[in-house]
Amino acid sequence: MVPKKVVIEKADRLYQLPPELAAFLPEKARRSLIRKTPATDLATFSWPIAFDEGDPAPPARLGQADREQLARLRSELAAWYQTRFGVRLHPDKEICIGGGVTILTMALATAFVDRGDAVLVPEIGLPLYRRAAVACGGEPIVYRVSPKNGWQPDFEPLESRVGKAARLLFLNTPHNPTGAVLGERELGDLLALAARHQTGVINDAAYLTLAPGRPASLLALPGGRRNGAEIGSFSYLFGLPRLPLGFVAGNRDIISGVRHALRLAPPFLPAYAVERAIAAVRQFPGEPLRRLQTAIAASRAEAVRLVDRLGLAVSGYDTVPFLWARLERRRSAAVAAGRLYLRGRILALPGTAFGDSGEGYLRFSLTAPAELYAQAGERLRRRPHLLRPPEDS
């Protein structure tokens, strides 16, 4: 007797996860006999720092980093925090080296979120934080990030009955996509409020070193090390190629929990990546990071010209490698992004990819070179009213 096919249904949580940013981008076009203009991708965050072609890693460096290498990296990172922010961290007890930001965010949720636990997440904000909460059985509770107060987050939900019971609050400063930065006073107030309710504050500080000036580190504030932690990417913070390497620094109990969670699926940390990270932290700010900052500034200048031609208004800040632009009369972001692609072959992300409050906005990635923005601008010379609805044309 031939056994029947086993039907294994997917868990309900998979249908509750918010879509990833890439879900809002059109799939690759099917083959067509009609020649089409290639799309200019101004939506994708494509890290522009490449590996050195003339420096292939020998097989010995492709293996897993050993304990000594990881200890040296933690020590270098602790010294960097001391020099840049005046924060004294214990390398072994207050720093955990792991995979990328996504892996570490999931590890944090795995370690501290039980079924039904409230987790405060920004809206608008990266879907990553909501996905981590839902995947661990938690209940995402949003706090608003809106233009009403210059894109500064409103932490009022932390004072609500549900918010007071939240295990974690995910923060992102500098903020993707708006670039808003929380100052020392605002961070201090948040830490004091969260401490009253025993809520751990987790700051995704991916773009901390790309911002002009020197934004505050959560850990440098009174109570920061006791009540929170910071997630960082060695690639983004120190100007390295895209490596599967990040860290969590801060509260000792949080670090212990992350290490425990990472044992479930230990990340592979290549020896060559750890060596590159050690050198980059020592040499901060290195030449690759300086070149990247210059390239992002050039892309921003061209992007501002492009959005002006499109009839949009720059709405965010210049602290992240993105440009946040407002549509005229807050029109549908999805419709505008679709029209931009179909009529102009230009890709931008609709603001609704970051939450419902992103309606009426588009996000452009400044990791795209300035030449691509100039190319898109030239294309618009032939179609100056690209985003104007048909009834207005």
C-alpha positions as CSV (number, residue, x, y, z in Angstrom):
1,M,0.0,0.0,0.0
2,V,1.4,3.4,-1.0
3,P,1.4,5.7,1.9
4,K,-0.5,9.0,1.6
5,K,1.4,12.2,1.3
6,V,1.9,13.9,4.6
7,V,0.5,17.4,4.7
8,I,2.4,19.5,7.2
9,E,0.7,22.9,7.8
10,K,2.8,26.0,8.5
11,A,2.7,27.6,11.9
12,D,0.3,30.5,12.2
13,R,3.1,32.8,13.2
14,L,4.5,32.7,9.7
15,Y,1.3,34.4,8.5
16,Q,1.5,37.0,11.2
17,L,5.0,38.2,10.3
18,P,5.2,41.6,8.7
19,P,6.6,41.5,5.1
20,E,10.3,42.1,4.6
21,L,11.4,45.3,2.8
22,A,12.3,43.3,-0.3
23,A,8.6,42.2,-0.6
24,F,7.7,45.7,-1.8
25,L,10.1,45.5,-4.7
26,P,9.0,44.1,-8.1
27,E,10.2,40.7,-9.0
28,K,12.6,40.3,-11.9
29,A,10.9,41.0,-15.1
30,R,9.9,38.0,-17.2
31,R,11.6,37.6,-20.6
32,S,10.0,39.7,-23.2
33,L,10.5,40.4,-26.9
34,I,10.0,44.1,-26.2
35,R,13.2,45.8,-25.3
36,K,12.8,47.7,-22.0
37,T,14.9,50.3,-20.3
38,P,16.8,48.6,-17.4
39,A,15.4,49.7,-14.0
40,T,17.5,52.1,-11.9
41,D,17.5,50.6,-8.4
42,L,17.4,53.5,-5.8
43,A,15.5,51.3,-3.3
44,T,17.9,48.5,-2.3
45,F,20.3,48.9,0.6
46,S,23.4,47.5,-1.2
47,W,26.5,47.8,0.9
48,P,29.1,49.5,-1.4
49,I,32.3,48.5,0.3
50,A,33.8,45.5,-1.5
51,F,36.4,42.9,-0.6
52,D,40.0,43.4,-1.8
53,E,40.4,41.4,-5.0
54,G,44.2,41.1,-4.5
55,D,43.9,39.7,-0.9
56,P,42.4,36.2,-1.1
57,A,41.9,34.6,2.3
58,P,44.1,31.4,2.8
59,P,42.2,28.3,3.8
60,A,43.4,28.6,7.4
61,R,41.6,32.0,7.8
62,L,38.3,30.6,6.4
63,G,37.8,28.5,9.5
64,Q,35.9,29.5,12.7
65,A,37.6,32.2,14.8
66,D,39.1,30.8,18.0
67,R,38.5,32.1,21.5
68,E,41.6,34.2,21.6
69,Q,40.7,36.1,18.4
70,L,37.2,36.8,19.8
71,A,38.7,37.9,23.1
72,R,41.0,40.4,21.3
73,L,38.0,41.7,19.3
74,R,36.0,42.3,22.4
75,S,38.9,44.1,24.0
76,E,39.4,46.3,21.0
77,L,35.7,47.1,20.9
78,A,35.7,48.0,24.7
79,A,38.7,50.3,24.1
80,W,36.8,52.0,21.2
81,Y,33.7,52.6,23.4
82,Q,36.0,54.1,26.0
83,T,37.7,56.4,23.6
84,R,34.7,57.5,21.6
85,F,31.9,57.6,24.2
86,G,33.7,57.5,27.5
87,V,32.0,54.2,28.3
88,R,33.9,51.5,30.3
89,L,32.8,48.0,29.3
90,H,34.0,44.7,30.6
91,P,35.1,42.9,27.4
92,D,34.1,39.4,28.7
93,K,30.9,40.2,30.6
94,E,29.4,43.2,28.7
95,I,30.2,42.4,25.1
96,C,29.0,39.5,23.0
97,I,30.3,38.9,19.4
98,G,27.8,37.2,17.1
99,G,26.4,37.2,13.6
100,G,24.8,40.1,11.9
101,V,22.2,42.6,13.3
102,T,19.3,40.3,12.3
103,I,20.7,37.3,14.0
104,L,21.5,39.2,17.2
105,T,18.0,40.8,17.2
106,M,16.4,37.4,16.9
107,A,18.7,36.1,19.7
108,L,17.6,38.9,22.0
109,A,14.0,38.1,21.4
110,T,14.6,34.4,21.9
111,A,16.3,35.0,25.2
112,F,13.8,37.4,26.7
113,V,10.4,37.1,25.0
114,D,7.9,34.4,26.1
115,R,4.6,33.7,24.6
116,G,2.2,36.6,25.0
117,D,4.9,39.1,26.3
118,A,4.6,42.7,25.1
119,V,7.5,44.1,23.1
120,L,7.6,47.8,22.2
121,V,8.6,48.5,18.6
122,P,8.8,51.7,16.5
123,E,6.2,52.5,13.9
124,I,7.4,53.6,11.4
125,G,10.5,51.4,11.7
126,L,12.3,48.4,10.3
127,P,10.0,45.3,10.2
128,L,12.8,43.3,11.8
129,Y,11.8,44.2,15.4
130,R,8.2,43.2,14.9
131,R,9.3,40.0,13.1
132,A,11.5,39.1,16.0
133,A,8.7,39.7,18.6
134,V,6.1,37.7,16.6
135,A,8.6,34.8,15.8
136,C,9.1,34.3,19.6
137,G,5.4,34.4,20.4
138,G,5.4,38.0,21.7
139,E,2.9,40.8,21.1
140,P,4.4,43.8,19.3
141,I,3.1,47.1,20.8
142,V,3.9,50.1,18.6
143,Y,5.1,53.5,19.6
144,R,4.7,56.2,17.0
145,V,7.5,57.9,15.1
146,S,5.8,60.7,13.2
147,P,6.5,64.1,11.6
148,K,4.4,65.8,14.3
149,N,7.4,66.3,16.5
150,G,10.2,66.0,14.0
151,W,10.2,62.3,13.8
152,Q,11.1,61.9,17.5
153,P,9.5,58.7,18.9
154,D,6.5,59.0,21.3
155,F,7.1,56.6,24.2
156,E,3.6,57.1,25.7
157,P,2.7,53.4,25.1
158,L,5.4,52.6,27.7
159,E,3.1,54.2,30.3
160,S,0.0,52.2,29.3
161,R,-1.2,49.1,31.2
162,V,0.2,46.8,28.6
163,G,3.4,48.8,27.9
164,K,4.3,48.8,31.6
165,A,4.6,45.0,31.3
166,A,6.8,45.0,28.2
167,R,9.9,42.9,28.4
168,L,11.9,44.8,25.7
169,L,11.7,48.1,23.9
170,F,13.5,48.2,20.5
171,L,15.0,51.5,19.6
172,N,16.7,52.6,16.4
173,T,18.8,55.8,16.6
174,P,19.9,57.1,14.2
175,H,16.5,56.0,12.8
176,N,15.9,54.1,9.6
177,P,14.3,55.5,7.5
178,T,13.9,59.1,8.8
179,G,17.4,59.7,10.3
180,A,16.0,61.1,13.5
181,V,18.5,61.0,16.4
182,L,17.7,60.9,20.1
183,G,19.8,63.3,22.1
184,E,21.3,62.6,25.5
185,R,18.3,64.2,27.3
186,E,15.7,62.1,25.4
187,L,17.7,58.9,25.9
188,G,18.2,59.6,29.6
189,D,14.4,60.2,30.0
190,L,13.7,56.9,28.2
191,L,16.1,54.9,30.3
192,A,14.6,56.3,33.5
193,L,11.1,55.5,32.4
194,A,12.0,52.0,31.2
195,A,13.8,51.3,34.5
196,R,10.6,52.0,36.5
197,H,8.8,49.3,34.6
198,Q,11.7,46.8,34.3
199,T,11.8,47.1,30.5
200,G,15.1,46.5,28.8
201,V,16.0,49.1,26.1
202,I,17.7,47.7,23.0
203,N,19.2,50.3,20.6
204,D,20.0,49.2,17.0
205,A,22.9,51.6,16.5
206,A,23.8,50.4,13.0
207,Y,24.5,53.9,11.6
208,L,26.0,55.5,14.6
209,T,29.3,56.4,12.9
210,L,27.8,57.4,9.5
211,A,26.0,60.4,11.0
212,P,27.6,63.9,11.0
213,G,28.8,64.9,14.4
214,R,28.8,62.3,17.2
215,P,25.4,61.0,18.1
216,A,25.1,59.7,21.7
217,S,25.5,56.1,22.5
218,L,22.8,54.6,24.7
219,L,25.5,53.0,26.9
220,A,27.1,56.4,27.7
221,L,23.9,57.7,29.5
222,P,23.4,57.1,33.2
223,G,21.7,53.8,33.6
224,G,22.5,52.8,30.0
225,R,24.7,49.8,30.9
226,R,22.4,48.7,33.7
227,N,19.1,48.9,31.8
228,G,19.9,48.4,28.2
229,A,22.1,47.2,25.4
230,E,23.3,48.3,21.9
231,I,23.4,46.3,18.8
232,G,26.1,47.1,16.2
233,S,27.5,45.9,12.9
234,F,31.2,45.9,12.3
235,S,30.6,46.5,8.6
236,Y,28.4,49.5,9.0
237,L,30.2,51.1,12.0
238,F,33.8,50.6,10.9
239,G,33.6,50.6,7.1
240,L,34.2,46.9,6.4
241,P,32.9,44.8,3.5
242,R,29.6,43.1,4.3
243,L,30.7,40.5,6.9
244,P,28.5,38.2,9.0
245,L,29.8,39.9,12.2
246,G,28.1,42.1,14.8
247,F,27.9,42.6,18.5
248,V,25.7,43.3,21.5
249,A,27.1,45.5,24.3
250,G,25.6,46.5,27.6
251,N,23.7,45.0,30.5
252,R,25.4,41.8,31.8
253,D,22.2,39.8,32.1
254,I,21.2,40.8,28.6
255,I,24.7,39.7,27.3
256,S,24.4,36.4,29.2
257,G,20.9,35.8,27.6
258,V,22.1,36.5,24.1
259,R,25.0,34.1,24.5
260,H,22.6,31.4,25.8
261,A,20.3,32.0,22.8
262,L,23.1,31.9,20.3
263,R,24.0,28.3,21.4
264,L,20.7,27.1,19.8
265,A,22.2,27.9,16.4
266,P,25.8,29.0,16.8
267,P,26.7,31.6,14.1
268,F,29.8,30.9,12.0
269,L,32.3,33.6,12.7
270,P,35.2,33.3,10.1
271,A,38.7,34.0,11.4
272,Y,39.4,36.4,8.5
273,A,36.3,38.4,9.4
274,V,37.4,38.7,13.0
275,E,40.9,39.8,12.0
276,R,39.5,42.4,9.6
277,A,37.3,43.7,12.4
278,I,40.1,43.9,14.9
279,A,42.2,46.0,12.5
280,A,39.3,48.3,11.5
281,V,38.4,49.0,15.2
282,R,42.0,49.9,15.9
283,Q,42.3,52.2,12.9
284,F,38.9,53.9,13.3
285,P,38.0,55.9,11.4
286,G,39.7,54.2,8.5
287,E,40.0,55.3,4.9
288,P,37.1,53.0,3.6
289,L,34.7,54.6,6.1
290,R,35.8,58.1,5.1
291,R,35.3,57.3,1.4
292,L,31.9,55.9,2.2
293,Q,30.9,59.0,4.0
294,T,32.0,61.1,1.0
295,A,30.1,58.8,-1.4
296,I,26.9,59.0,0.6
297,A,27.1,62.8,0.8
298,A,27.5,62.9,-3.0
299,S,24.5,60.5,-3.5
300,R,22.5,62.7,-1.1
301,A,23.2,65.8,-3.2
302,E,22.0,64.1,-6.4
303,A,19.1,62.5,-4.6
304,V,17.9,65.9,-3.4
305,R,17.9,67.1,-7.0
306,L,16.0,64.1,-8.1
307,V,13.2,64.3,-5.5
308,D,12.9,68.0,-6.3
309,R,12.3,67.2,-9.9
310,L,9.7,64.6,-8.8
311,G,7.9,67.2,-6.8
312,L,8.7,65.6,-3.5
313,A,9.9,67.2,-0.3
314,V,12.9,66.0,1.7
315,S,11.4,65.1,5.2
316,G,14.1,63.3,7.1
317,Y,17.7,64.0,8.3
318,D,21.2,63.4,6.9
319,T,22.3,61.0,9.6
320,V,21.6,57.7,7.7
321,P,22.4,56.4,4.2
322,F,18.8,57.0,3.2
323,L,16.6,59.9,2.0
324,W,13.1,60.1,3.3
325,A,10.8,62.1,1.0
326,R,7.2,63.3,1.3
327,L,4.7,63.0,-1.5
328,E,2.5,65.9,-2.5
329,R,-0.7,65.8,-0.4
330,R,0.5,62.6,1.2
331,R,-0.7,60.5,-1.8
332,S,-0.5,56.7,-1.8
333,A,3.1,55.6,-1.3
334,A,2.5,52.2,-3.0
335,V,0.8,53.8,-6.1
336,A,3.6,56.4,-6.3
337,A,6.4,53.8,-6.1
338,G,4.5,51.7,-8.7
339,R,4.1,54.6,-11.1
340,L,7.8,55.6,-10.7
341,Y,8.8,52.1,-11.7
342,L,6.3,51.5,-14.5
343,R,6.7,54.9,-16.1
344,G,10.3,55.8,-15.2
345,R,11.9,52.5,-14.5
346,I,13.1,53.9,-11.2
347,L,12.9,51.8,-8.0
348,A,12.1,53.4,-4.6
349,L,10.6,51.9,-1.5
350,P,7.1,53.0,-0.4
351,G,7.0,54.4,3.1
352,T,4.4,51.8,4.0
353,A,7.1,49.1,3.9
354,F,8.0,50.6,7.4
355,G,4.4,50.7,8.7
356,D,1.1,52.3,8.0
357,S,2.3,55.7,9.2
358,G,4.7,55.7,6.3
359,E,1.8,56.4,3.9
360,G,2.6,59.4,1.8
361,Y,6.4,58.9,1.8
362,L,9.1,57.2,-0.3
363,R,12.6,56.0,0.8
364,F,15.6,56.2,-1.4
365,S,18.9,54.3,-0.6
366,L,22.0,56.5,-0.7
367,T,24.2,53.4,-1.0
368,A,23.3,53.7,-4.7
369,P,26.1,55.8,-6.3
370,A,25.6,59.4,-7.2
371,E,25.9,58.4,-10.9
372,L,22.7,56.4,-10.7
373,Y,20.8,59.3,-9.2
374,A,22.1,61.6,-12.0
375,Q,21.1,59.0,-14.6
376,A,17.6,58.9,-13.1
377,G,17.5,62.7,-13.1
378,E,18.3,62.8,-16.8
379,R,15.6,60.3,-17.5
380,L,13.1,62.6,-15.8
381,R,14.0,65.5,-18.1
382,R,11.9,63.7,-20.7
383,R,9.1,63.0,-18.3
384,P,8.9,65.9,-15.8
385,H,5.4,65.0,-14.5
386,L,6.2,61.3,-13.8
387,L,4.4,61.1,-10.5
388,R,1.4,63.3,-11.4
389,P,-1.8,61.3,-11.4
390,P,-3.5,60.9,-14.8
391,E,-6.4,63.3,-13.9
392,D,-3.8,66.0,-13.1
393,S,-1.7,65.5,-16.3
